[in-house]
Structures are given as C-alpha cells and as structure tokens.
C-alpha cells in the first residue's frame, strides 16, 4: 500500500508517502520525501493524523491561519497569509527550515489526497 499526499510548491514538492497502515496499533508509517529524496520516516497515530486533517480543512477554508504538524524531529507548517497565498514550511531537528512558496489550489491537492473530514 502506498498513498501520496503532495504538498506542492511552485518549484519544489514535499510529499508524505503512506507506506503502511497498521490497524492493530492504529498508526500510519509515513515516509517524508523532499523532491526525489527520502528525508524522514515517522509513525503517526490515527488520532494525530485526524487532528491534522481537521485543522488543515478548517484553515484552508477560512484563512488566514496556520496549520501545524510536529512529530519527533519533523515539523510542518502551512501558512495561509492571504487569499490564495500559502507557504509550506518544514524542517528537521538540527537543520534549517525549508520554505516553499505555493498557492491555495496547489495545497488543496494535498487536502484532497488526505480526504474529506467534516
């Protein structure tokens, strides 16, 4: 099983590759890719994933706002500054932050890949 959630910027992409779903542990194993390089792997519980999805949907629909996700050494922020403008900011502990310029329609592809959460 592999499902990809692309956080697409104008020139770069950060993507979550869900490589395993473990119903017994209620967790997802996610590989984080930046461009063509795997940069991190994390295990995310279903409740953590759901919280992120709910917050993402809320901010995406009302902006401005920030959606944050942190798991171990990995941090992701989707920063909605104004109508249509989004910055995808991510980092790993001990490294500088990467910021990808994007827009709401590109980031909407990630939300669609996560699924509809009401």
C-alpha positions, 0 to 999 in steps of 0.5 A: 500500500502506498498513498501520496499526499503532495504538498506542492510548491511552485518549484519544489514538492514535499510529499508524505508517502503512506507506506503502511497502515497498521490497524492493530496499533492504529498508526500510519508509517509515513515516509517524508520525501523532499523532491526525489529524496527520502528525508524522514520516516515517522509513525503517526497515530490515527488520532494525530493524523485526524487532528491534522486533517481537521485543522488543515480543512478548517484553515484552508477554508477560512484563512488566514491561519496556520496549520501545524504538524510536529512529530519527533524531529519533523515539523510542518507548517502551512501558512495561509497569509492571504487569499490564495497565498500559502507557504509550506514550511518544514524542517528537521531537528538540527537543520534549517527550515525549508520554505516553499512558496505555493498557492491555495489550489496547489495545497488543496491537492494535498487536502484532497489526497488526505480526504474529506473530514467534516 
